[in-house]
Amino acid sequence: MCARRELLESLQPYKVLPSPKEAPSNWEMGTRDQSLFASISAVMEYLDWLGSKVEGQVREKIDAYLGRRRLLKAALTWIENYERELSLVMLGGNQSVEGLSRIAGVEVYGITEPAQVQSRVPTFTFNISDADPLEVAKYFWEKHAIAVLAENHGGFYSRTLNTYGKSIAVRASPVHFNTVEEVGIFLRAVKDAVRHFGS
């Protein structure tokens, strides 16, 4: 980062709670994993490959691009569209399962209306009434082999949780390699967890 110190000191960055309070260190989002830098080429190769597979499905949105940029735009456009589809199911459900925003005993934080799904990312933070989020995460793993995160003070999402007056919540993040069927399995596991912790 390159900026005038007085400018950096005059602004308040969005940062993880345990990071330093003084500029310029307060602008860092945490310690970088140096090994991840080595994977950038592999990520680009993957996105090239994915773009070549989905290019025809998003053709109207990538006409202005050529070569590798076209493949990258194709991949990212397709991912955005597909993750929006997963988010719609996650929030609103489908014919076979209720969505998070409709399951009694579940409090979802952030945008909860399926009609506004284009304004959110597919990371869903929620709590089950009267249940310890750490125990909920443990139950998901032990009973359903589903990994979710229960994050409290100091975590990346802690600032968002503070907005809702919460210090800890469960977080699930479906991505483009998940399926609608897997989202359904997750939602059925949420209903099971509500029953389990409500009893």
Secondary structure by P-SEA (a helix, b strand, c coil): ccccaaaaaaccccccccccccccccccccccaaaaaaaaaaaaaaaaaaaaaccccccccccccccaaaaaaaaaaaaaaaaaaaaaaaacccccccccccccccccccccccccccccccbbbbbcccccaaaaaaaaaacccbbbbbccccccaaaaaaaacccbbbbbbbcccccaaaaaaaaaaaaaaaaaaac
